[in-house]
Every structure is written in structure tokens, then in C-alpha cells.
């Protein structure tokens, strides 16, 4: 019976004028070509992203003469003095300012957003959907539209040209997105855990801090990383709402340094490297939770 079936299959294959193995070979060939194209595209993307950073880091180790004579060559002997010159010209102060503003805005944004997301998903409150729409509606507000009113408001409050001006603005403009992100993750958390803790006598605050927050670790890491990247690299508000040289953050300070040190390119590259390295290290350290949090939160 099996021999008859094989004969019939062979006859059908021959009647079609092609062999099954040929079709499989073609599929495997095109599958391999597709994988090679995807791999080539990814390698090209990596080169596009990494090469400017490597060029910047290498440029910070060269002398000004070497950069002007051959900007793409390796340094004859690495020179770290450019980092000292960059720090002497204010990069160290700019770095500290960015750490203060970024750290404070991350804490406030994450806590406020987590509390709001918890209230919208775990607590029965009237008009919860309306409140959610108002919060999400903040995503549609362009920061540039509110610049002039914000200048007058912060001047009236007496916090214009201070750290608090940037901390307040960074928190206010990031809370809507961060709340939406954390809420999307909290929705799928099992409510039975909260109910069991409530029956055992735990308060809302205890449930939030000891149960919900640890369960939301991946999305909280994602929210923190996104907020750090925003606050660390934000330029417009830092330029408009802070004018004192000693309060400038890295983006504005580096722009000022570039305009002043037009003939000292290694110092400029050194300042840019100092600003970029912490973000690169942060992403690699939090990559596992960052990707997982986004996949389980905003990817839903």
C-alpha cells in the first residue's frame, strides 16, 4: 500500500513538471536571503548609531591639530587633558545641575504617576474615566504652545530661573504619558492579591508600597528610564526658564561651550562624551526590565 502511495505521489510530482525538493530549496533560499537582508539592515543601523559616538569619543582623545588635519584618524597618543579643560569650562557644573533636575523630576513623576495609575485601576472612584481622559488629554498639549504663559506663571510664583522651574515643568509634562504607561501595566495585575491583603488588614498605602509597586518593577524601570532620557536631553525649557550660568543643564551648557570654545574641539567632544556615557550605561544596565516593561505596558 505504501509503495502504491509513493508511486502516485511521484507521478503527481512529475505531472506538475517539478520536484517537491526544488520548491523547498527555493523557499529555503529566499528565507536565507530575507534573513541576510534583515541582518544587513540591522548592522547598518548599528553602524549609523554607534559610529558618531565612537568618532566623538576618539575626537576627545586627540589634539586640536590632529582633528583639523585628519578628523577620521586615530590619535597618535591619547590625550585626556581635554576632559580637564571641559570640566574647567563648566561641564562639571552643568553635569551636577542635570543630575539634580533629572533626579528630582524622575522621583516626582514616577510617584505621582504610580499613585494616579493605582487609583484609576485599583480604587473605585466617581468619574474615573473622565479623569483618565483628562490625564491622557495632556499628551496632546504641545509644550511650545504654553511657553509664554508658563514664563509669566513661574515668575509670579518666584521660581523662574531656579531648579524648581525645570523640575516642575518636566514633572507636569511627563505625568500624563507615565500615568498612561503604568496604568496599562497595572490593569492586568491580579486584583485577588490586593483583596487578600485587604482582608488581612493591610491599608491602601501598604498594598500600594509592598505589593503593587514590587509587582510593577518592569514598567517602573521603563518609566524611569524614559523620564531620565527626556529630562537629561531636554533643551527648550532649560534654555528659556534658566538663564543663570551656574544653573544651566548639560544640553544648554554644551551649546554654550560649543560657541565659546570654537577652536578647542577636543574639549567640546569631551563634554559631549561626558553627557552621553551615563545614558548609554543606564540603558545597558536596565535593558532587561526596560524592554519587558514596554512590551507588557505600552505594547498592549
Secondary structure, DSSP 8 states (H G I E B T S, - for coil): -HHHHHHHHHHHHHHHTS-HHHHHHHHHHHHHHHHHHHHHHHHHHHHHHHHHHHHHHHHTTS-HHHHHH-TTS--SS--THHHHHHIIIIIHHHHHHHHHHHHHHHHHHHHHHHHHHHHHHHS--TTHHHHHHHHHHGGG--GGGGHHHHHHHHHHHT-TTSHHHHHHHHHHHHHHHHHHHHHHHHTTS-HHHHHHHHHTT--HHHHIIIIIHHHTHHHHHHHHHHHHHHHHH--HHHHHS---GGG--HHHHHHHHHHH-TT-HHHHHHHHHHHHHHHHHHHHHHHHHHHHHHHHTTT-
